[in-house]
């Protein structure tokens, strides 16, 4: 029997703390699974930069955020909209928040809609 001592270079993964022994892992500081997850998270983050949702137009606390006029930004003042937003004004070329404020007689405004029973 020989009393030989040998060493294996190793280090811990910066992400999960697992033991790394491969030359690539030693060089990068990450294991292959953690490196793949890091790259996927970065790709997801880049994709989400240009995304928006309906929650982006509402401030935390319930108030509406200051955004440019677009769909769902018009606040209904007649009470005829079940959502509270004026769909006609949101798509109208006139700068009104509710179609009731507009003097134009178009077929999308509240007066043209049938009353719900």
C-alpha positions in Angstrom: 0.0 0.0 0.0 1.3 3.4 -1.0 0.7 6.5 1.1 0.1 8.8 -1.8 -1.7 12.1 -1.4 -3.3 13.8 -4.4 -5.3 17.0 -4.7 -8.2 17.9 -7.0 -8.7 21.6 -7.7 -12.3 22.5 -6.7 -14.4 25.5 -5.8 -18.0 26.3 -4.9 -20.6 27.5 -7.5 -21.3 31.2 -7.1 -25.1 30.6 -7.6 -26.0 27.4 -5.7 -22.8 26.6 -3.7 -22.3 23.2 -5.3 -18.9 21.7 -5.7 -17.2 22.4 -9.0 -14.3 20.2 -10.3 -14.4 20.6 -14.1 -12.0 23.0 -15.7 -14.9 25.0 -17.2 -16.6 25.2 -13.8 -13.4 26.3 -12.1 -12.9 29.0 -14.8 -16.5 30.3 -14.8 -17.3 29.9 -11.2 -20.7 28.3 -12.1 -21.8 24.8 -12.8 -23.4 23.9 -16.2 -27.0 24.0 -14.8 -26.6 27.3 -13.0 -24.9 28.8 -16.1 -27.8 27.7 -18.3 -30.3 29.2 -15.8 -28.4 32.5 -15.6 -28.4 32.7 -19.5 -32.2 31.9 -19.6 -32.9 34.5 -16.9 -31.0 37.1 -18.8 -32.9 36.3 -22.0 -36.2 36.5 -20.2 -35.2 39.8 -18.7 -34.4 41.2 -22.1 -37.7 40.0 -23.5 -39.7 41.5 -20.7 -38.1 45.0 -21.1 -40.5 45.9 -23.9 -43.6 44.2 -22.5 -46.4 45.9 -20.7 -49.6 44.8 -19.1 -52.9 46.3 -17.9 -51.4 46.5 -14.4 -48.8 49.0 -15.7 -51.5 51.7 -16.1 -52.6 51.5 -12.4 -50.4 52.9 -9.6 -49.9 50.9 -6.5 -52.5 52.1 -4.0 -55.4 52.2 -6.5 -54.8 55.5 -8.4 -54.3 55.7 -12.1 -50.8 56.2 -13.4 -50.0 59.2 -15.7 -49.7 57.6 -19.1 -50.4 58.7 -22.6 -53.9 58.4 -23.8 -54.7 54.9 -25.0 -57.1 52.0 -24.6 -58.7 51.9 -21.1 -57.5 55.4 -20.1 -60.8 57.2 -20.6 -62.8 57.4 -17.3 -66.5 57.0 -17.8 -68.5 59.9 -16.3 -72.0 58.6 -17.3 -71.8 55.4 -15.2 -73.0 53.3 -18.2 -69.7 51.4 -18.5 -69.5 48.3 -16.3 -65.7 48.6 -16.2 -65.6 52.4 -15.4 -63.6 53.2 -18.6 -65.1 54.8 -21.7 -64.2 52.5 -24.6 -65.5 55.0 -27.1 -63.2 57.8 -25.9 -60.2 55.5 -25.6 -60.3 54.9 -29.4 -61.6 58.3 -30.5 -59.4 60.9 -32.2 -60.8 63.7 -30.0 -58.9 64.4 -26.7 -61.8 63.6 -24.4 -61.7 61.1 -21.5 -65.4 60.2 -21.8 -67.6 60.3 -24.9 -70.2 62.3 -22.9 -67.9 65.3 -22.9 -67.6 65.2 -26.7 -70.0 67.2 -28.9 -69.5 64.9 -32.0 -72.4 62.6 -32.6 -70.7 59.3 -33.5 -72.2 55.8 -33.3 -69.8 54.6 -30.5 -70.9 57.0 -27.8 -73.1 56.2 -24.8 -76.3 57.7 -26.3 -76.2 55.2 -29.2 -75.9 52.2 -26.9 -79.0 50.4 -25.7 -79.8 50.5 -22.0 -79.2 47.3 -20.2 -82.3 45.9 -18.5 
